[in-house]
Amino acid sequence: MSSVKAKKHLGQHFLTDKNIASKIVDALKRHEEYQQVLEVGPGMGILSDFLIESANYETYLIDIDTESIAFLAHKYPQLGERLISGDFLKLNFPEIFPGKLAVIGNFPYNISSQILFKILENRDIVVEMVGMFQKEVAERCAAKPGSKEYGILSVLIQAYYNIEYLFTVKPGTFNPPPKVNSGVIRLSRNEVETLDCDEKLFWRVVKAGFNQRRKTLRNALSAVVPKTQLGEHLFYEKRAEQLSVQDFISLTQFLQQTMQQA
């Protein structure tokens, strides 16, 4: 098998520029904290080549495309069970990885948000992530309060990770070329083991606030807490996009107290 055909239904756009591939792999910085690196959607292995030749990493590859898996099994016979045929979104991290790891990839654009939520679910294991997304998604992840890009993903990611927007990649470096620019970001796990509030309530508050982002938080949060239990807080007259991560934590703490008193 000399190549793999990109499949539209899997959102595949294979990177063809080796310089960019090398740059993405070089963006992994926290080598001393992990040995295992999981590449998602390796396609024909343009990133994998650089990962596998590095002494820093024990490389795992996962792809849902059986044609890619067959190609990669022939290309990298040394991987053995570290070549995983399956769905990243269904992967049981603790079952496969005994320690910390990094995740890397030219991620399929059609499941970008799900990939990021999967990483968030496994934030105690995933120390670092370097990934290429549609530029709009990459910018949304790195967005700051007050901007129109700032949303659910921005807050939840930035609660647990430091994020850097690294560089933009033009469509011509892919086969087939996507219709949009791509952006590469790096997530590095921060020092926060657990948030200083009820984390499940925090997630609900953030999602409710942005699901009705044009409403004030007083109205948006009635989906989470009955209005009679909201109490009075200065943030209620603001909209979700105006609050920082720490503001959302403070608001969650306040809601916990008022719910307990009700």
PyMOL commands that set and color helices and strands:
alter all, ss='L'
color gray80, all
select helices_A, chain A and resi 8-10+18-26+31-33+46-52+66-75+77-82+88-90+93-96+109-121+135-142+152-160+171-173+199-211+217-223+227-229+234-237+240-242+245-261
alter helices_A, ss='H'
color red, helices_A
select strands_A, chain A and resi 14-15+36-40+58-63+83-85+101-106+126-134+161-169+174-175+182-189
alter strands_A, ss='S'
color yellow, strands_A
deselect
rebuild
show_as cartoon
